[in-house]
């Protein structure tokens, strides 16, 4: 990986533990919003643990310039009440977890926030998660990545965020369906609460 692209991080929608772990270990992390938006990535999707197993929340978006649309140009779609649906799903999945009452109200605000652009929406979410995890806030860069860097960012989303596993922990539905790894940070946050700080800073 090139030196100049080593600390570039894409903005993710409640990304997995490994995403924040890598972010915390980076020397000079930067959030990149100027890369090309790729469909069906964690930029606008996250995985949760529901009563019937893993489920995926997906933010519907509009790309004004088609395949050439940059992340900071992507617009949030208002065609469906997806925010209300996402919050209802999160509440249903984690309403019985130990730390839902502690984090739930703020997560609700984050999910229901009024924004027009995906990057602004994700930046607000990640600022709060980073504050809870007691990590330094990355700088925001609008430098347009080259082709190599774009591929690295896409590869990071596809594989890199899972390299540092949190390890097993108790999940509400694990007795019925078993442990599910590599879910959104929300799963660990609602189950483990402040205990995850010891692992994010190890």
Secondary structure, 3 states (H helix, E strand, C coil): CCHHHCCEEECCCCCEHHHHHHHHHCCCCEEECCCECCCCCCCCEEEEEECCEEEEEECCEECCCHHHCEHHHCEECCCCCHHHHHHHHHHHHHCCCCCHHHHHHHHHHHHHCCCCEHHHHHHHHHHHHHHHCCCCCCEEECCCCCHHHHHHHHHHHHCHHHCCCCCCCCCCCHHHHCCCCCCEHHHHHHHHHHHHHHHHCC
